[in-house]
Amino acid sequence: MRTRVLLFAVFTISLFALGVLITTIFNTAPGPFEVLTLFYISFFLTAFGAIFFTLYLRYYLTAPTVIPGWQQTAASFRIAVLISSLLSIMLALQASKLLNLGTVLVLVVAVVLLELVVRRRQ
């Protein structure tokens, strides 16, 4: 039951975030702070939903059961949060012209280490 509720919540939030992202991009009278805030939040949520459902689909297609268990769902959730956070931070750094190869490597290593710490705690 928890898996279905989580899937519905992620789908609903991702769909709403995609609508906000499209509205933000085509806004005709934007304020700078509101637009940046809405853009990065909706980009994060949209990327999170796309990555989550891609990983969940991979578990669904390879799982021996009909619906993947809570372990696979939680792993998809965790990895999607980390990757979409990485993408959002990289996009913000690129917008500020601060993104280079060294910064990308540091961010990727930080995300991998965070994943290993979280995985070890479980």
DSSP file (Angstrom, degrees, kcal/mol; ACC not computed):
  #  RESIDUE AA STRUCTURE BP1 BP2  ACC     N-H-->O    O-->H-N    N-H-->O    O-->H-N    TCO  KAPPA ALPHA  PHI   PSI    X-CA   Y-CA   Z-CA
    1    1 A M     >        0   0    0      0, 0.0     4,-2.0     0, 0.0     5,-0.2   0.000 360.0 360.0 360.0 -38.2    0.0    0.0    0.0
    2    2 A R  H  >  +     0   0    0      1,-0.2     4,-2.5     2,-0.2     5,-0.2   0.879 360.0  54.8 -62.7 -36.7    2.8    2.4    0.8
    3    3 A T  H  > S+     0   0    0      1,-0.2     4,-2.6     2,-0.2    -1,-0.2   0.921 108.0  47.3 -64.2 -44.0    4.3    1.9   -2.7
    4    4 A R  H  > S+     0   0    0      2,-0.2     4,-2.3     1,-0.2    -1,-0.2   0.888 112.3  49.5 -66.2 -38.7    1.1    2.9   -4.4
    5    5 A V  H  X S+     0   0    0     -4,-2.0     4,-2.5     2,-0.2    -1,-0.2   0.922 112.6  47.7 -65.5 -43.6    0.6    6.0   -2.3
    6    6 A L  H  X S+     0   0    0     -4,-2.5     4,-2.8     2,-0.2     5,-0.3   0.911 111.0  51.1 -63.7 -42.6    4.2    7.1   -2.9
    7    7 A L  H  X S+     0   0    0     -4,-2.6     4,-2.4     1,-0.2    -1,-0.2   0.917 112.0  47.0 -60.8 -43.3    3.8    6.5   -6.7
    8    8 A F  H  X S+     0   0    0     -4,-2.3     4,-2.5     2,-0.2    -2,-0.2   0.920 113.4  48.3 -64.6 -43.2    0.6    8.6   -6.8
    9    9 A A  H  X S+     0   0    0     -4,-2.5     4,-2.5     2,-0.2     5,-0.2   0.923 113.4  46.2 -64.5 -44.8    2.2   11.4   -4.7
   10   10 A V  H  X S+     0   0    0     -4,-2.8     4,-2.6     2,-0.2     5,-0.2   0.914 113.7  49.2 -65.2 -42.1    5.3   11.5   -6.8
   11   11 A F  H  X S+     0   0    0     -4,-2.4     4,-2.4    -5,-0.3    -2,-0.2   0.928 113.0  46.7 -62.8 -44.9    3.3   11.4  -10.1
   12   12 A T  H  X S+     0   0    0     -4,-2.5     4,-2.3     2,-0.2    -2,-0.2   0.928 115.1  45.3 -64.2 -45.9    1.0   14.2   -8.9
   13   13 A I  H  X S+     0   0    0     -4,-2.5     4,-2.6     2,-0.2    -1,-0.2   0.903 114.0  49.6 -65.4 -41.2    3.8   16.4   -7.7
   14   14 A S  H  X S+     0   0    0     -4,-2.6     4,-2.2    -5,-0.2    -2,-0.2   0.898 111.1  48.9 -65.3 -40.4    5.8   15.8  -10.8
   15   15 A L  H  X S+     0   0    0     -4,-2.4     4,-1.8    -5,-0.2    -2,-0.2   0.916 113.2  46.8 -65.5 -42.8    2.9   16.6  -13.1
   16   16 A F  H  X S+     0   0    0     -4,-2.3     4,-2.2     1,-0.2    -2,-0.2   0.905 112.0  51.2 -63.9 -41.8    2.2   19.8  -11.1
   17   17 A A  H  X S+     0   0    0     -4,-2.6     4,-2.7     1,-0.2    -2,-0.2   0.870 107.0  53.5 -65.2 -36.7    5.9   20.8  -11.2
   18   18 A L  H  X S+     0   0    0     -4,-2.2     4,-2.3     2,-0.2    -1,-0.2   0.909 109.3  49.0 -63.8 -40.9    6.0   20.3  -15.0
   19   19 A G  H  X S+     0   0    0     -4,-1.8     4,-2.3     2,-0.2    -2,-0.2   0.901 112.3  47.6 -63.6 -41.0    3.0   22.6  -15.4
   20   20 A V  H  X S+     0   0    0     -4,-2.2     4,-2.7     2,-0.2    -2,-0.2   0.892 110.5  52.9 -66.7 -39.6    4.7   25.2  -13.2
   21   21 A L  H  X S+     0   0    0     -4,-2.7     4,-2.1     2,-0.2    -2,-0.2   0.925 111.6  45.0 -61.5 -45.5    8.0   24.8  -15.2
   22   22 A I  H  X S+     0   0    0     -4,-2.3     4,-1.9     2,-0.2    -2,-0.2   0.901 114.1  49.5 -66.5 -40.5    6.2   25.4  -18.5
   23   23 A T  H  < S+     0   0    0     -4,-2.3    -2,-0.2     1,-0.2    -1,-0.2   0.897 111.2  50.0 -64.2 -39.7    4.3   28.4  -17.0
   24   24 A T  H >< S+     0   0    0     -4,-2.7     3,-1.0     1,-0.2    -2,-0.2   0.888 109.3  50.8 -66.2 -40.1    7.5   29.9  -15.6
   25   25 A I  H 3< S+     0   0    0     -4,-2.1    -1,-0.2     1,-0.2    -2,-0.2   0.891 116.7  39.9 -65.7 -39.3    9.3   29.5  -18.9
   26   26 A F  T 3< S+     0   0    0     -4,-1.9    -1,-0.2    -5,-0.2     2,-0.2   0.176  82.3 133.7 -98.0  18.0    6.5   31.3  -20.9
   27   27 A N    <   -     0   0    0     -3,-1.0    -3,-0.1     1,-0.1    -4,-0.0  -0.506  40.6-161.5 -68.4 131.9    5.8   33.9  -18.2
   28   28 A T  S    S+     0   0    0      1,-0.2    -1,-0.1    -2,-0.2    -4,-0.0   0.740  81.8  33.4 -91.0 -23.7    5.5   37.3  -19.9
   29   29 A A  S    S+     0   0    0      2,-0.0    -1,-0.2     0, 0.0     2,-0.1  -0.588  82.2 173.7-130.3  71.1    5.9   39.6  -16.9
   30   30 A P        -     0   0    0      0, 0.0     3,-0.0     0, 0.0    -6,-0.0  -0.455  28.2-141.4 -83.9 151.7    8.3   37.9  -14.5
   31   31 A G     >  -     0   0    0     -2,-0.1     4,-2.3     1,-0.1     5,-0.3  -0.883  26.1-125.3 -98.9 142.4    9.9   39.2  -11.4
   32   32 A P  H  > S+     0   0    0      0, 0.0     4,-1.9     0, 0.0     5,-0.2   0.888 103.3  41.9 -62.8 -43.4   13.5   38.0  -11.1
   33   33 A F  H  > S+     0   0    0      2,-0.2     4,-2.4     1,-0.2     5,-0.2   0.933 116.6  46.8 -70.8 -44.7   13.4   36.4   -7.6
   34   34 A E  H  > S+     0   0    0      1,-0.2     4,-2.7     2,-0.2     5,-0.2   0.896 112.8  49.7 -64.5 -40.4   10.0   34.6   -8.1
   35   35 A V  H  X S+     0   0    0     -4,-2.3     4,-2.8     2,-0.2    -1,-0.2   0.937 112.4  46.3 -66.6 -45.7   10.9   33.3  -11.5
   36   36 A L  H  X S+     0   0    0     -4,-1.9     4,-2.4    -5,-0.3     5,-0.3   0.917 114.6  47.9 -63.1 -42.5   14.3   31.9  -10.4
   37   37 A T  H  X S+     0   0    0     -4,-2.4     4,-2.2     1,-0.2     5,-0.3   0.953 115.7  43.3 -63.5 -49.8   12.7   30.3   -7.3
   38   38 A L  H  X S+     0   0    0     -4,-2.7     4,-2.5    -5,-0.2     5,-0.3   0.896 113.9  52.5 -62.7 -39.9    9.8   28.7   -9.2
   39   39 A F  H  X S+     0   0    0     -4,-2.8     4,-2.5    -5,-0.2    -2,-0.2   0.953 112.8  41.4 -63.4 -50.2   12.1   27.6  -12.1
   40   40 A Y  H  X S+     0   0    0     -4,-2.4     4,-2.3     2,-0.2    -1,-0.2   0.874 116.7  48.3 -69.7 -36.2   14.6   25.8   -9.9
   41   41 A I  H  X S+     0   0    0     -4,-2.2     4,-2.5    -5,-0.3    -1,-0.2   0.940 115.9  43.4 -67.1 -45.8   12.0   24.2   -7.6
   42   42 A S  H  X S+     0   0    0     -4,-2.5     4,-2.4    -5,-0.3     5,-0.2   0.857 113.0  52.8 -70.2 -32.4    9.9   23.0  -10.5
   43   43 A F  H  X S+     0   0    0     -4,-2.5     4,-2.8    -5,-0.3     5,-0.3   0.931 110.3  48.4 -64.4 -44.2   13.0   21.8  -12.4
   44   44 A F  H  X S+     0   0    0     -4,-2.3     4,-2.6     1,-0.2    -2,-0.2   0.942 114.5  44.8 -59.3 -48.4   14.1   19.8   -9.4
   45   45 A L  H  X S+     0   0    0     -4,-2.5     4,-2.4     2,-0.2    -1,-0.2   0.876 114.5  48.3 -67.4 -37.4   10.6   18.3   -9.0
   46   46 A T  H  X S+     0   0    0     -4,-2.4     4,-2.4     2,-0.2    -1,-0.2   0.931 114.4  45.4 -67.9 -45.1   10.2   17.5  -12.7
   47   47 A A  H  X S+     0   0    0     -4,-2.8     4,-2.6    -5,-0.2     5,-0.3   0.899 112.3  53.1 -64.2 -39.5   13.7   15.9  -12.9
   48   48 A F  H  X S+     0   0    0     -4,-2.6     4,-2.9    -5,-0.3    -2,-0.2   0.936 110.5  46.3 -60.0 -47.3   13.0   14.0   -9.7
   49   49 A G  H  X S+     0   0    0     -4,-2.4     4,-2.5     2,-0.2     5,-0.2   0.908 113.5  48.2 -63.8 -42.0    9.8   12.6  -11.1
   50   50 A A  H  X S+     0   0    0     -4,-2.4     4,-1.7     2,-0.2    -1,-0.2   0.925 116.0  43.2 -65.2 -44.0   11.3   11.6  -14.4
   51   51 A I  H  X S+     0   0    0     -4,-2.6     4,-2.6     2,-0.2     5,-0.2   0.912 113.7  52.0 -68.6 -41.8   14.3   10.0  -12.8
   52   52 A F  H  X S+     0   0    0     -4,-2.9     4,-2.8    -5,-0.3    -2,-0.2   0.942 112.4  44.1 -59.8 -48.6   12.2    8.2  -10.2
   53   53 A F  H  X S+     0   0    0     -4,-2.5     4,-2.1     2,-0.2    -1,-0.2   0.813 111.9  53.9 -71.1 -27.7    9.7    6.7  -12.7
   54   54 A T  H  X S+     0   0    0     -4,-1.7     4,-1.8    -5,-0.2    -1,-0.2   0.936 113.5  42.1 -66.5 -46.5   12.6    5.7  -15.0
   55   55 A L  H  X S+     0   0    0     -4,-2.6     4,-2.2     2,-0.2    -2,-0.2   0.900 114.7  50.9 -66.3 -40.1   14.3    3.8  -12.2
   56   56 A Y  H  X S+     0   0    0     -4,-2.8     4,-2.6    -5,-0.2    -1,-0.2   0.891 108.5  52.1 -65.1 -38.4   11.0    2.4  -10.9
   57   57 A L  H  X S+     0   0    0     -4,-2.1     4,-2.5     2,-0.2    -1,-0.2   0.884 107.6  52.6 -63.6 -37.7   10.2    1.2  -14.4
   58   58 A R  H  X S+     0   0    0     -4,-1.8     4,-1.4     2,-0.2    -2,-0.2   0.928 112.4  44.4 -63.5 -43.7   13.6   -0.5  -14.6
   59   59 A Y  H  X S+     0   0    0     -4,-2.2     4,-1.3     1,-0.2    -2,-0.2   0.872 112.4  53.6 -66.3 -35.7   12.8   -2.3  -11.3
   60   60 A Y  H  < S+     0   0    0     -4,-2.6    -2,-0.2     1,-0.2    -1,-0.2   0.900 109.8  46.4 -65.5 -40.9    9.3   -3.1  -12.5
   61   61 A L  H  < S+     0   0    0     -4,-2.5    -1,-0.2     1,-0.2    -2,-0.2   0.776 121.0  37.5 -74.3 -25.5   10.6   -4.7  -15.7
   62   62 A T  H  < S+     0   0    0     -4,-1.4    -1,-0.2    -5,-0.2    -2,-0.2   0.498  92.1 107.2-103.4  -4.9   13.2   -6.8  -13.9
   63   63 A A     <  -     0   0    0     -4,-1.3    -4,-0.0    -3,-0.1    -3,-0.0  -0.483  63.4-143.6 -77.9 142.9   11.3   -7.6  -10.7
   64   64 A P  S    S+     0   0    0      0, 0.0     2,-0.1     0, 0.0    -1,-0.1   0.707  84.0  65.5 -75.8 -18.4   10.1  -11.2  -10.3
   65   65 A T  S    S-     0   0    0      1,-0.1    -2,-0.1     2,-0.0     4,-0.0  -0.466  94.6-109.5 -97.3 173.7    6.9   -9.9   -8.6
   66   66 A V  S    S+     0   0    0      1,-0.2    -3,-0.1    -2,-0.1    -1,-0.1   0.944 106.1  25.7 -68.4 -48.9    4.1   -7.8  -10.1
   67   67 A I  S    S-     0   0    0     -3,-0.0    -1,-0.2     0, 0.0    -7,-0.0  -0.966  93.9-112.0-117.5 130.9    5.0   -4.6   -8.2
   68   68 A P        -     0   0    0      0, 0.0    -8,-0.1     0, 0.0   -65,-0.0  -0.256  41.1-107.0 -59.2 148.8    8.5   -4.0   -6.9
   69   69 A G     >  -     0   0    0      1,-0.1     4,-1.9     4,-0.0     3,-0.2   0.002  31.0 -94.3 -72.3 179.4    8.9   -4.0   -3.2
   70   70 A W  H  > S+     0   0    0      1,-0.2     4,-2.9     2,-0.2     5,-0.2   0.816 120.9  61.6 -66.1 -31.0    9.4   -1.1   -0.8
   71   71 A Q  H  > S+     0   0    0      1,-0.2     4,-2.1     2,-0.2    -1,-0.2   0.931 108.1  42.2 -62.0 -46.3   13.2   -1.6   -0.9
   72   72 A Q  H  > S+     0   0    0      2,-0.2     4,-2.4     1,-0.2    -1,-0.2   0.869 114.6  51.4 -69.0 -36.5   13.4   -0.9   -4.6
   73   73 A T  H  X S+     0   0    0     -4,-1.9     4,-2.3     2,-0.2    -2,-0.2   0.924 111.3  46.9 -66.4 -43.5   10.9    2.0   -4.4
   74   74 A A  H  X S+     0   0    0     -4,-2.9     4,-2.6     2,-0.2    -2,-0.2   0.882 112.0  51.3 -65.4 -37.7   12.9    3.6   -1.6
   75   75 A A  H  X S+     0   0    0     -4,-2.1     4,-2.5    -5,-0.2     5,-0.3   0.911 110.2  48.9 -65.3 -41.7   16.1    3.1   -3.6
   76   76 A S  H  X S+     0   0    0     -4,-2.4     4,-2.3     2,-0.2    -2,-0.2   0.909 112.4  49.2 -62.0 -42.0   14.6    4.7   -6.6
   77   77 A F  H  X S+     0   0    0     -4,-2.3     4,-2.1     2,-0.2    -2,-0.2   0.933 112.9  46.5 -62.2 -48.0   13.4    7.6   -4.5
   78   78 A R  H  X S+     0   0    0     -4,-2.6     4,-2.1     1,-0.2    -2,-0.2   0.924 114.7  45.3 -63.3 -46.7   16.8    8.1   -2.9
   79   79 A I  H  X S+     0   0    0     -4,-2.5     4,-2.7     1,-0.2     5,-0.3   0.887 111.7  53.0 -66.9 -38.6   18.7    8.0   -6.1
   80   80 A A  H  X S+     0   0    0     -4,-2.3     4,-2.4    -5,-0.3     5,-0.3   0.892 108.7  50.0 -64.8 -39.1   16.2   10.3   -7.9
   81   81 A V  H  X S+     0   0    0     -4,-2.1     4,-2.0     2,-0.2    -2,-0.2   0.931 113.5  46.0 -63.4 -44.7   16.6   12.9   -5.1
   82   82 A L  H  X S+     0   0    0     -4,-2.1     4,-2.3     2,-0.2    -2,-0.2   0.926 115.5  44.3 -66.0 -45.2   20.4   12.8   -5.3
   83   83 A I  H  X S+     0   0    0     -4,-2.7     4,-2.5     2,-0.2    -1,-0.2   0.906 114.8  47.8 -69.7 -40.6   20.6   13.0   -9.1
   84   84 A S  H  X S+     0   0    0     -4,-2.4     4,-2.3    -5,-0.3    -1,-0.2   0.856 111.4  51.8 -70.3 -31.8   18.0   15.7   -9.5
   85   85 A S  H  X S+     0   0    0     -4,-2.0     4,-2.6    -5,-0.3     5,-0.2   0.925 110.4  49.3 -63.7 -44.2   19.7   17.7   -6.7
   86   86 A L  H  X S+     0   0    0     -4,-2.3     4,-2.4     1,-0.2    -2,-0.2   0.922 112.4  47.3 -60.6 -44.9   23.0   17.3   -8.6
   87   87 A L  H  X S+     0   0    0     -4,-2.5     4,-2.3     2,-0.2    -1,-0.2   0.899 112.3  49.3 -64.8 -40.6   21.3   18.4  -11.9
   88   88 A S  H  X S+     0   0    0     -4,-2.3     4,-2.3     2,-0.2    -2,-0.2   0.915 112.6  47.1 -66.5 -42.3   19.7   21.4  -10.3
   89   89 A I  H  X S+     0   0    0     -4,-2.6     4,-2.5     2,-0.2    -2,-0.2   0.910 112.6  49.8 -65.1 -41.7   22.9   22.6   -8.6
   90   90 A M  H  X S+     0   0    0     -4,-2.4     4,-2.3    -5,-0.2    -2,-0.2   0.896 110.7  49.9 -64.7 -38.8   24.8   22.1  -11.8
   91   91 A L  H  X S+     0   0    0     -4,-2.3     4,-2.0     2,-0.2    -2,-0.2   0.906 111.5  48.3 -65.6 -41.3   22.2   24.1  -13.7
   92   92 A A  H  X S+     0   0    0     -4,-2.3     4,-1.3     2,-0.2    -2,-0.2   0.899 112.8  48.3 -66.0 -39.9   22.3   27.0  -11.1
   93   93 A L  H  <>S+     0   0    0     -4,-2.5     5,-3.1     1,-0.2     6,-0.7   0.884 110.7  51.1 -67.1 -37.4   26.1   27.0  -11.3
   94   94 A Q  H ><5S+     0   0    0     -4,-2.3     3,-1.1     1,-0.2    -2,-0.2   0.872 106.4  54.4 -67.4 -35.9   26.1   27.1  -15.1
   95   95 A A  H 3<5S+     0   0    0     -4,-2.0    -1,-0.2     1,-0.3    -2,-0.2   0.826 111.0  45.8 -65.7 -30.4   23.7   30.0  -15.0
   96   96 A S  T 3<5S-     0   0    0     -4,-1.3    -1,-0.3    -5,-0.1    -2,-0.2   0.388 115.1-119.4 -90.5   3.3   26.1   31.9  -12.8
   97   97 A K  T < 5S+     0   0    0     -3,-1.1    -3,-0.2    -4,-0.2    -2,-0.1   0.853  84.1 114.7  59.9  38.3   29.0   30.8  -15.1
   98   98 A L      < +     0   0    0     -5,-3.1     2,-0.5    -6,-0.1    -4,-0.2   0.391  40.1 108.5-112.4  -1.4   30.7   29.0  -12.2
   99   99 A L        +     0   0    0     -6,-0.7     2,-0.3    -9,-0.1    -9,-0.0  -0.667  36.9 146.6 -86.0 126.2   30.5   25.4  -13.6
  100  100 A N     >  -     0   0    0     -2,-0.5     4,-2.3     1,-0.0     5,-0.2  -0.850  62.4 -86.7-142.4-179.0   33.7   23.8  -14.8
  101  101 A L  H  > S+     0   0    0     -2,-0.3     4,-2.4     1,-0.2     5,-0.2   0.882 124.5  52.3 -62.9 -39.8   35.1   20.3  -14.8
  102  102 A G  H  > S+     0   0    0      1,-0.2     4,-2.2     2,-0.2    -1,-0.2   0.904 110.2  48.1 -62.9 -42.0   36.6   20.5  -11.3
  103  103 A T  H  > S+     0   0    0      2,-0.2     4,-2.5     1,-0.2    -2,-0.2   0.897 111.1  51.0 -65.8 -40.8   33.3   21.7   -9.8
  104  104 A V  H  X S+     0   0    0     -4,-2.3     4,-2.7     1,-0.2     5,-0.2   0.923 110.1  49.5 -63.1 -43.7   31.4   18.8  -11.6
  105  105 A L  H  X S+     0   0    0     -4,-2.4     4,-2.4     1,-0.2    -2,-0.2   0.907 111.3  48.9 -63.2 -41.4   33.9   16.3  -10.3
  106  106 A V  H  X S+     0   0    0     -4,-2.2     4,-2.3     2,-0.2    -1,-0.2   0.918 113.0  47.8 -64.0 -43.1   33.6   17.6   -6.7
  107  107 A L  H  X S+     0   0    0     -4,-2.5     4,-2.3     2,-0.2    -2,-0.2   0.914 112.3  48.5 -64.5 -42.8   29.8   17.5   -6.9
  108  108 A V  H  X S+     0   0    0     -4,-2.7     4,-2.5     2,-0.2    -2,-0.2   0.917 112.3  48.5 -65.0 -42.9   29.7   14.0   -8.4
  109  109 A V  H  X S+     0   0    0     -4,-2.4     4,-2.6    -5,-0.2    -1,-0.2   0.902 111.2  51.3 -63.5 -40.2   32.0   12.7   -5.7
  110  110 A A  H  X S+     0   0    0     -4,-2.3     4,-2.3     2,-0.2    -2,-0.2   0.905 111.2  47.2 -63.2 -41.5   29.9   14.4   -3.0
  111  111 A V  H  X S+     0   0    0     -4,-2.3     4,-2.3     2,-0.2    -2,-0.2   0.907 112.6  49.0 -67.6 -41.1   26.7   12.8   -4.3
  112  112 A V  H  X S+     0   0    0     -4,-2.5     4,-2.3     2,-0.2    -2,-0.2   0.926 112.8  47.7 -64.4 -43.7   28.4    9.4   -4.5
  113  113 A L  H  X S+     0   0    0     -4,-2.6     4,-2.4     2,-0.2    -2,-0.2   0.899 111.2  50.9 -64.0 -40.0   29.7    9.7   -1.0
  114  114 A L  H  X S+     0   0    0     -4,-2.3     4,-2.5     2,-0.2     5,-0.2   0.907 110.0  50.1 -63.3 -41.1   26.3   10.8    0.3
  115  115 A E  H  X S+     0   0    0     -4,-2.3     4,-2.6     1,-0.2    -2,-0.2   0.911 110.9  49.2 -62.7 -42.4   24.7    7.8   -1.4
  116  116 A L  H  X S+     0   0    0     -4,-2.3     4,-2.0     2,-0.2    -2,-0.2   0.891 111.6  48.9 -66.0 -38.5   27.2    5.5    0.2
  117  117 A V  H  X S+     0   0    0     -4,-2.4     4,-1.7     2,-0.2    -2,-0.2   0.930 114.2  45.2 -65.5 -44.8   26.7    7.0    3.7
  118  118 A V  H  X S+     0   0    0     -4,-2.5     4,-1.0     1,-0.2    -2,-0.2   0.902 113.6  49.7 -66.5 -40.1   22.9    6.7    3.3
  119  119 A R  H  < S+     0   0    0     -4,-2.6     3,-0.3     1,-0.2    -1,-0.2   0.867 109.4  52.0 -66.7 -35.5   23.1    3.2    2.0
  120  120 A R  H  < S+     0   0    0     -4,-2.0    -1,-0.2     1,-0.2    -2,-0.2   0.846 103.7  58.0 -70.3 -33.3   25.4    2.2    4.9
  121  121 A R  H  <        0   0    0     -4,-1.7    -1,-0.2     1,-0.3    -2,-0.2   0.787 360.0 360.0 -66.4 -27.2   23.0    3.5    7.5
  122  122 A Q     <        0   0    0     -4,-1.0    -1,-0.3    -3,-0.3    -2,-0.2   0.464 360.0 360.0 -86.5 360.0   20.2    1.3    6.2
